[in-house]
Amino acid sequence: MKKLLNIGFSALLFGLLTVSCNDDDYETIESIDKIKIDSVKIVSDTMDVFAVQSIKTYSRYSSQCQGFYGYDYIHDSPFGRSITAYKYITGGPCAQQSFTGANQINFRPQLEGKYTFKFWNGGNSWITKTIVVK
């Protein structure tokens, strides 16, 4: 019985030491903010209904404590879309080196027509792209 208690206590102590010494590689997200989309790359300005096309967006981040968080993808009308990108900001130690990040939206239209995309470029500025779906 004493041997079983020693093994149990040793396992508990080892578990506590392992958890307390665990080095977390991730920093906590402190805030989310808009980030302007600097440029947009559309492979083809015409496509078929139900086909999938990747639309790439590029944004510049001011430090390594920032990164892509997600898009706000709004259907303004049956053929209009407004896209705003968001970044996360962490508070940990990081390089104050700026970088450009690329992200993508997969567009799969279900109706024929002329789709107009507006990508937020800061302030009241938008980058406008059009895709014709046949």
N, C-alpha and C positions, 0 to 999 in steps of 0.2 A: 504494500500500500504506500509506504514511504517513497519507494522508487517511482511509482505512478505520479505522486504529488510532485516530486522533483522534475520529472519529465514535463508535466503540465505547466509548472511554474517557469521552467526554462523556455518552453514554447511561447508562453505569454510574454515573457521578458524580451525574447527575440522578436516577436511580432511588434511590440511597442517600439523597440529600437529601430526596426525597419521602417515603420510608418513615420516616426519622428525625423528620421534622417533622409526621407525621400526628397529628392531634389526635383521640384516641379519646373518643367521646361516652359510652362505657359504663364503669361501674365494675365491678370484680371482686366477685363475690358472696363474702362472708366467712363467712356462716353461714345456716342454715335453721332456723326455729323454728316451733312451733305458733302460730297466732293464733286467738283465739276468734271465732266467728261470732256477731255481735250480733243479726242478724235474718235471716229467710228469707221470700221471697215466692214463693208457688205460685199460678199463675194460676187453676187449676181443681183442686178436690179429687176430681173424677171424670174418667176418660178411657177411651178405647178401647185394646184390645190393639194393639200395634205402632204406635200413635200416638206422637209425640214431644212432650214438654213441657219447656220450659226452667224450671229451678228456680234462682232468683237468691239469692245469699247476700251479706251485707254485713258488712264488718269494718272496724275503725278502726285505722289505722296511725299511729304516734307521730311519724314524720318522713318526709321525702321520700327518705331512704336505705332505705326499706322498700317492699315491694310484694308482690303475690300471686305465689306460687311454684307451688302446685298443691294438689290434694285427695288425701286418703287415703280411698278409697271402698270400704268393706268390706261384703260380703254376709254379714250375721250369720246369716241363715236365708233360705229361699226368698222371703220377703216382708219381710225386715228389712234395713235399710241403716244403717250408721253412717258419718258423714262428718266428717272433721277437715280444716281448712284449714291451709296452711303459708305462711309469708312468707319472703322472702329479705331479707338485711341486707347492705348494702354499706358500705364504709369511707370513701368519698370525701366531699368537701365537699357538703353539702346543707342545705336549709332545715329547721329544726327545727319545722316546721309540721305539725300532724296533719291527716289527711284520711280520709274514708270511701271504701273501694273496693268496687265491685260485681263479682261474678263469677258464672258460671253452670255448672250441670250439666245436660246434656240426658238426660232420662229416657225410655227407650223400653221399656216392659214387654212381656214375651213370654208372660205367663200372666195369667189373670184372678185377681183376689183383692184383698185389702186390704193395701197396702204401708205400712209404718211406717218413717219416716226420722228418725234422731236426728242432730242437728248439734251438734258440740262447742261449748259456750258458756263454757268455762273451768272448771278444777277438776273437780268431779264433776257439773257442770251440763250439761244437754243440752236443746236445743229440739226438740220432737217434732212432726212433721207426718205426716198420713195422706193417702194417695191411694187411692181405690177404682178398680180397673180392671175394666171390663166387657167 
